[in-house]
Amino acid sequence: MLKEVVGVRFPKDYRINYCNPGELILKKGDLCVVRIDGVEDIANVIEHPRILKEDEVIKANSIVIRKATEEDKKTIDDNKEKEEFSKKVFLEKVKKHNLPMKFVDVHLSLDRTKYTFYFSADEKIDFKALVKELAGVLSSRIELYQIRLMDEMRLFGGISWCGREFCCSKFLTSPKSVSLKMAKEQNLNLSFSKMTGICGKFMCCLAFEYEFYKTFREKMPKEETTYKTQEGIGVIEEVSPIRSSIKVRLEDDRIIEVPIKV
């Protein structure tokens, strides 16, 4: 079954959520109010309306109820004070229960019915008692999410080794799984320190051109195979997709570079 949806991103959430736009005409960059799981919250439109299969839709029960008004924007600003208060309550309760948790961030929904707390920890935490006490003090629905360092980087952003903002927080909506194989396919330096980001995982950018290199290599001669050149027969030592060439070691031990058309 096909659905017309618009891609939105909620505060503190790097995922794309596809929502029913209703009768609204929305475009990328619009700020809107979405009702999801009975809660109204602010969201930013990051994809124009389009048609998707039902199994591709995340949170299909969500609907855009209006474009954000000036009053909505004022509520967002007012909520910051409430979020700061909730942070203090959270830290007090964590200390009281002696829980090994590090506060990361908090978000109060636009309608002020739900607080979402993000925390990090080195182990799995039983926070049932904490949730109960937070709900009692804040008089709202409470959700807690234990996140990894990678998620923390996505939430707050920052500058990577290349001098640019983290790809995962700047523009990647669905970061792909990255492996060592991708680096090998691109003839990159296999030093672990040069392939990992601030989060300690393989850098997202390793996946950007992987398909190009993979497709190119499938059409190129293979390394360590015999290859006939105008200067004689040799063995292929290196395949360079970026230069569209191969390096061949000839029988007299000379290494020559040969352009390849694919």
C-alpha positions as CSV (number, residue, x, y, z in Angstrom):
1,M,0.0,0.0,0.0
2,L,1.3,3.5,-0.9
3,K,1.2,6.5,1.3
4,E,1.8,10.2,0.7
5,V,4.3,11.3,3.4
6,V,6.6,14.1,4.4
7,G,10.0,13.5,6.0
8,V,10.5,15.3,9.3
9,R,13.0,15.3,12.0
10,F,12.2,15.9,15.7
11,P,14.4,17.7,18.1
12,K,17.3,15.6,19.4
13,D,16.5,12.8,16.9
14,Y,18.7,12.3,13.9
15,R,16.3,9.8,12.2
16,I,13.8,10.7,9.5
17,N,10.2,10.2,10.5
18,Y,7.6,10.0,7.7
19,C,4.3,11.7,8.6
20,N,1.0,12.1,7.0
21,P,0.9,15.8,5.7
22,G,-2.9,15.9,5.6
23,E,-4.1,18.8,3.5
24,L,-1.1,21.0,4.3
25,I,1.3,22.2,1.6
26,L,4.8,21.7,3.1
27,K,8.3,22.2,1.8
28,K,11.8,21.4,3.0
29,G,12.8,23.8,5.8
30,D,9.3,24.4,7.1
31,L,8.7,24.1,10.9
32,C,5.6,22.2,11.7
33,V,3.7,20.6,14.6
34,V,3.2,16.8,14.5
35,R,0.9,14.6,16.5
36,I,2.6,11.3,17.2
37,D,1.6,8.7,19.8
38,G,-0.8,11.2,21.3
39,V,1.9,13.8,21.8
40,E,2.2,17.1,19.9
41,D,5.7,18.2,19.1
42,I,7.7,20.5,16.9
43,A,9.4,19.0,13.8
44,N,11.5,20.3,10.9
45,V,10.6,19.3,7.4
46,I,13.7,17.8,5.7
47,E,12.1,16.0,2.8
48,H,9.4,17.2,0.4
49,P,6.1,15.3,0.3
50,R,6.4,12.0,-1.7
51,I,4.9,8.6,-2.1
52,L,6.4,5.7,-0.1
53,K,5.5,2.1,0.4
54,E,3.9,1.5,3.8
55,D,6.8,-0.8,5.0
56,E,9.2,2.1,4.4
57,V,7.4,4.5,6.7
58,I,8.6,5.0,10.3
59,K,5.9,6.2,12.7
60,A,3.0,5.9,10.2
61,N,0.6,6.9,13.0
62,S,1.9,10.5,13.0
63,I,0.3,13.4,11.2
64,V,1.2,17.0,10.6
65,I,-1.5,19.1,12.2
66,R,-0.3,22.6,11.3
67,K,2.6,24.8,10.3
68,A,4.4,26.2,13.4
69,T,2.9,29.5,14.5
70,E,4.6,32.4,16.4
71,E,2.9,31.1,19.5
72,D,4.4,27.6,18.9
73,K,7.9,29.2,18.6
74,K,7.4,31.2,21.8
75,T,6.4,27.9,23.5
76,I,9.7,26.3,22.3
77,D,11.6,29.2,23.9
78,D,9.6,29.0,27.2
79,N,10.2,25.2,27.3
80,K,13.9,25.8,27.6
81,E,13.5,27.0,31.2
82,K,11.4,24.0,32.1
83,E,14.0,21.7,30.5
84,E,16.7,23.3,32.6
85,F,14.6,22.7,35.7
86,S,14.0,19.1,34.7
87,K,17.7,18.6,34.3
88,K,18.3,19.6,37.9
89,V,15.6,17.2,39.1
90,F,17.1,14.4,37.0
91,L,20.6,14.9,38.4
92,E,19.2,15.1,42.0
93,K,17.3,11.8,41.5
94,V,20.2,10.1,39.9
95,K,22.4,11.0,42.8
96,K,19.7,9.9,45.3
97,H,19.5,6.4,43.7
98,N,23.3,6.3,43.2
99,L,22.9,5.4,39.5
100,P,26.0,5.4,37.2
101,M,24.4,7.6,34.6
102,K,25.7,10.7,32.8
103,F,23.1,13.2,31.8
104,V,23.3,14.1,28.0
105,D,20.2,16.1,27.2
106,V,16.5,16.6,27.7
107,H,13.6,17.6,25.5
108,L,10.1,18.7,26.5
109,S,7.4,18.2,23.9
110,L,5.6,21.2,22.5
111,D,2.4,20.3,24.4
112,R,4.4,19.8,27.6
113,T,3.0,16.3,28.1
114,K,6.3,14.4,27.7
115,Y,9.9,14.8,28.8
116,T,12.5,12.7,27.0
117,F,15.8,12.3,28.8
118,Y,19.0,11.1,27.1
119,F,21.8,9.6,29.1
120,S,24.9,7.6,28.7
121,A,26.2,4.7,30.9
122,D,28.8,2.0,30.7
123,E,26.3,-0.7,31.7
124,K,22.6,-1.4,31.4
125,I,20.6,0.7,33.9
126,D,17.4,-0.2,35.7
127,F,15.7,3.2,35.9
128,K,12.1,2.2,36.7
129,A,12.2,3.9,40.2
130,L,13.8,7.0,38.6
131,V,11.1,7.3,36.0
132,K,8.4,7.0,38.6
133,E,9.9,9.8,40.7
134,L,10.6,12.1,37.7
135,A,6.9,11.7,36.6
136,G,5.8,12.6,40.1
137,V,7.8,15.8,40.3
138,L,7.4,16.9,36.7
139,S,3.7,15.8,36.3
140,S,4.4,14.5,32.8
141,R,5.0,11.4,30.8
142,I,8.7,10.4,31.1
143,E,10.9,8.5,28.6
144,L,14.6,7.7,29.1
145,Y,17.0,6.7,26.4
146,Q,20.4,5.3,27.0
147,I,22.6,6.4,24.1
148,R,26.1,5.6,22.8
149,L,28.9,8.1,22.1
150,M,28.0,8.0,18.4
151,D,24.5,9.1,19.2
152,E,25.8,11.8,21.4
153,M,27.9,13.1,18.5
154,R,24.9,13.2,16.3
155,L,22.9,15.1,18.9
156,F,25.4,17.9,19.5
157,G,27.5,17.9,16.4
158,G,31.2,19.0,16.3
159,I,34.2,19.2,14.1
160,S,35.9,16.1,12.7
161,W,39.5,15.4,11.9
162,C,39.0,16.8,8.4
163,G,38.0,20.2,9.7
164,R,34.3,19.9,8.7
165,E,31.2,19.3,10.8
166,F,30.3,15.7,11.6
167,C,28.5,14.2,8.6
168,C,26.2,12.3,10.9
169,S,24.8,15.5,12.5
170,K,25.1,17.8,9.5
171,F,23.3,16.0,6.7
172,L,23.2,12.2,7.0
173,T,19.7,11.1,7.7
174,S,20.3,7.3,7.7
175,P,24.0,6.7,8.4
176,K,25.2,3.4,6.7
177,S,27.1,0.7,8.3
178,V,30.8,1.1,7.6
179,S,33.4,-1.6,7.4
180,L,37.1,-2.2,6.9
181,K,36.3,-3.7,3.5
182,M,35.2,-0.3,2.3
183,A,38.6,1.2,3.1
184,K,40.4,-1.6,1.4
185,E,38.3,-1.3,-1.7
186,Q,39.3,2.4,-2.0
187,N,43.1,1.8,-1.4
188,L,43.0,3.9,1.7
189,N,45.6,3.9,4.5
190,L,44.5,1.1,6.8
191,S,45.7,2.8,10.0
192,F,42.9,2.5,12.5
193,S,43.5,6.0,13.8
194,K,43.1,7.5,10.3
195,M,39.8,5.7,9.6
196,T,38.0,6.4,12.8
197,G,36.1,9.5,13.8
198,I,35.7,11.2,17.2
199,C,33.2,8.6,18.2
200,G,35.7,5.8,17.8
201,K,33.8,4.2,14.9
202,F,34.7,4.0,11.2
203,M,34.1,7.4,9.6
204,C,30.8,7.7,7.8
205,C,32.6,9.2,4.7
206,L,34.2,5.8,4.0
207,A,30.8,4.8,2.6
208,F,30.2,7.8,0.4
209,E,32.2,6.5,-2.7
210,Y,32.3,2.8,-1.9
211,E,29.8,1.8,-4.5
212,F,31.7,3.8,-7.2
213,Y,34.9,2.0,-6.3
214,K,33.3,-1.4,-6.0
215,T,31.6,-1.1,-9.4
216,F,34.8,0.3,-11.0
217,R,36.9,-2.6,-9.6
218,E,34.5,-5.2,-11.0
219,K,35.2,-3.9,-14.5
220,M,39.0,-3.5,-13.9
221,P,41.7,-6.2,-14.2
222,K,42.5,-7.8,-10.9
223,E,45.6,-7.3,-8.8
224,E,48.3,-10.1,-8.9
225,T,47.1,-11.2,-12.3
226,T,49.2,-11.3,-15.5
227,Y,48.7,-8.3,-17.8
228,K,50.0,-7.7,-21.3
229,T,51.2,-4.1,-22.0
230,Q,52.8,-2.4,-25.0
231,E,56.1,-2.7,-23.2
232,G,55.8,-6.4,-22.3
233,I,54.0,-8.8,-20.0
234,G,53.9,-8.2,-16.2
235,V,51.9,-8.6,-13.1
236,I,49.3,-6.0,-11.8
237,E,50.5,-4.6,-8.5
238,E,47.9,-1.8,-8.0
239,V,44.5,-0.9,-9.3
240,S,43.6,2.8,-9.1
241,P,39.9,3.6,-9.7
242,I,40.4,7.3,-9.1
243,R,43.1,7.6,-11.8
244,S,41.5,5.0,-14.0
245,S,44.8,3.1,-14.3
246,I,46.8,0.1,-13.1
247,K,50.4,-0.3,-12.1
248,V,52.2,-3.3,-13.7
249,R,55.5,-4.8,-12.7
250,L,57.3,-6.0,-15.9
251,E,59.6,-8.9,-16.2
252,D,62.6,-6.6,-16.1
253,D,61.3,-5.3,-12.7
254,R,60.2,-1.9,-14.0
255,I,56.9,-0.6,-12.8
256,I,54.7,1.2,-15.3
257,E,51.3,2.9,-15.1
258,V,48.8,1.9,-17.7
259,P,45.5,3.9,-18.3
260,I,42.4,1.7,-18.4
261,K,39.1,2.5,-20.1
262,V,36.0,0.9,-18.5
